[in-house]
Amino acid sequence: MVKNAPLLWFSVLLCAALPAFAEDDSAQLIRALQLKRSDAVVVLEPDPFIAPRIAERVRVIVNAEDPAVTPHTVDVVVLYDALHGAEHRAELYPKIHRLLRAGGRVVNIDLSAKFPGAQAAQEFTAAGFHITKTVGLLPLQYFQIFE
């Protein structure tokens, strides 16, 4: 047991430090979204990750499924790990266009292994968006910004 004591202590210290690393990564991710206090934002994600972290940073988080949402009133649409699991992606792009105000943007963050970034860029371009920026922040996901 004494032989493994350094390894055990290292494991304990590593486990204690992991939450700090995760918090730092999510803080970097939120900063990279470049949201403003005045933004109306739609977040589409299978599990709540982004929405709870930005709720107090923006004017409002809009429910995209709400039929009362006025067209062309959203500043930013954030898709977080959403496209690779979407069954009818082709139907999603016109809905995004309807939500976005002039000059609005779409932030697409997804798993490159399940839905390659090049394919996402091609689909967004075919739907009338153009890519304005790619952020190399995440090791397993790509981060694209479209207008």
MOURFEN-V725534 format. One record per residue. N is the residue number from 1. RES is the residue in one letter. PSI is psi in radians with two decimals (999 if undefined). OMEGA is omega as a letter, one per 30 degrees, with the letter a starting at -180 (NA if undefined). BURIAL is # if it has 16 or more other C-alpha atoms within 10 Angstrom, else .. Layout:
BEGIN
<<N:RES:PSI:OMEGA:BURIAL> <N:RES:PSI:OMEGA:BURIAL>>
END
This chain:
BEGIN
<<1:M:-0.62:a:.> <2:V:-0.62:l:.> <3:K:-0.60:a:.> <4:N:-0.01:a:.> <5:A:-0.80:l:.> <6:P:-0.69:l:.> <7:L:-0.72:l:.> <8:L:-0.80:l:.> <9:W:-0.69:l:.> <10:F:-0.76:l:.> <11:S:-0.75:l:.> <12:V:-0.80:l:.> <13:L:-0.71:l:.> <14:L:-0.79:l:.> <15:C:-0.63:l:.> <16:A:-0.53:a:.> <17:A:-0.39:a:.> <18:L:-0.76:l:.> <19:P:-0.63:l:.> <20:A:-0.70:l:.> <21:F:-0.76:a:.> <22:A:-0.74:l:.> <23:E:-0.72:l:.> <24:D:-0.76:l:.> <25:D:-0.77:a:.> <26:S:-0.61:l:.> <27:A:-0.72:l:.> <28:Q:-0.73:l:.> <29:L:-0.81:l:#> <30:I:-0.75:l:.> <31:R:-0.68:a:.> <32:A:-0.38:l:.> <33:L:-0.39:l:#> <34:Q:0.90:l:.> <35:L:2.61:l:#> <36:K:2.74:l:.> <37:R:-0.54:a:.> <38:S:-0.02:a:.> <39:D:2.46:l:#> <40:A:2.19:a:#> <41:V:2.42:l:#> <42:V:2.30:l:#> <43:V:2.11:l:#> <44:L:2.01:a:#> <45:E:2.49:a:#> <46:P:-0.58:l:.> <47:D:2.43:a:.> <48:P:1.96:l:.> <49:F:-0.94:a:.> <50:I:-0.86:a:#> <51:A:-0.85:a:#> <52:P:-0.46:a:.> <53:R:-0.31:a:.> <54:I:-0.10:a:#> <55:A:-0.68:a:.> <56:E:0.03:a:.> <57:R:-0.21:a:.> <58:V:2.90:a:.> <59:R:-0.83:a:.> <60:V:2.55:l:#> <61:I:2.07:a:#> <62:V:2.42:l:#> <63:N:1.95:a:.> <64:A:-0.41:a:#> <65:E:-0.14:a:.> <66:D:2.06:a:.> <67:P:-0.28:a:.> <68:A:-0.04:l:.> <69:V:2.18:l:.> <70:T:2.29:l:.> <71:P:2.62:l:.> <72:H:0.72:l:.> <73:T:0.00:a:#> <74:V:2.36:l:#> <75:D:-0.69:a:#> <76:V:2.34:l:#> <77:V:2.14:l:#> <78:V:2.12:l:#> <79:L:1.90:a:#> <80:Y:1.91:a:#> <81:D:0.63:a:#> <82:A:-0.62:a:#> <83:L:-0.64:a:#> <84:H:-0.39:l:#> <85:G:-0.05:a:.> <86:A:2.23:a:.> <87:E:-0.63:a:.> <88:H:1.19:a:.> <89:R:-0.64:a:.> <90:A:-0.51:l:.> <91:E:-0.35:a:.> <92:L:-0.68:a:.> <93:Y:-0.77:l:#> <94:P:-0.59:l:.> <95:K:-0.71:l:.> <96:I:-0.77:l:#> <97:H:-0.75:a:#> <98:R:-0.61:a:.> <99:L:-0.69:a:#> <100:L:2.41:l:#> <101:R:2.94:l:#> <102:A:2.29:a:.> <103:G:0.00:l:.> <104:G:2.91:a:#> <105:R:2.80:l:#> <106:V:2.27:l:#> <107:V:2.06:a:#> <108:N:2.05:l:#> <109:I:2.07:a:#> <110:D:2.97:a:#> <111:L:2.10:a:#> <112:S:-0.49:a:#> <113:A:-0.51:a:.> <114:K:-0.47:a:.> <115:F:1.64:a:#> <116:P:2.50:a:.> <117:G:-0.64:l:#> <118:A:-0.67:l:.> <119:Q:-0.73:l:.> <120:A:-0.81:l:#> <121:A:-0.72:l:#> <122:Q:-0.76:a:.> <123:E:-0.74:l:.> <124:F:-0.74:l:#> <125:T:-0.77:l:.> <126:A:-0.48:a:.> <127:A:0.03:l:#> <128:G:0.11:l:.> <129:F:2.82:l:#> <130:H:2.47:a:#> <131:I:2.30:a:#> <132:T:-0.37:a:.> <133:K:2.55:l:.> <134:T:2.26:a:.> <135:V:2.15:l:.> <136:G:1.28:a:.> <137:L:-0.58:a:.> <138:L:2.41:a:.> <139:P:-0.59:a:.> <140:L:-0.10:a:.> <141:Q:2.72:l:#> <142:Y:2.79:a:#> <143:F:1.85:a:#> <144:Q:2.52:l:#> <145:I:2.27:a:#> <146:F:2.69:l:#> <147:E:999:NA:#>>
END
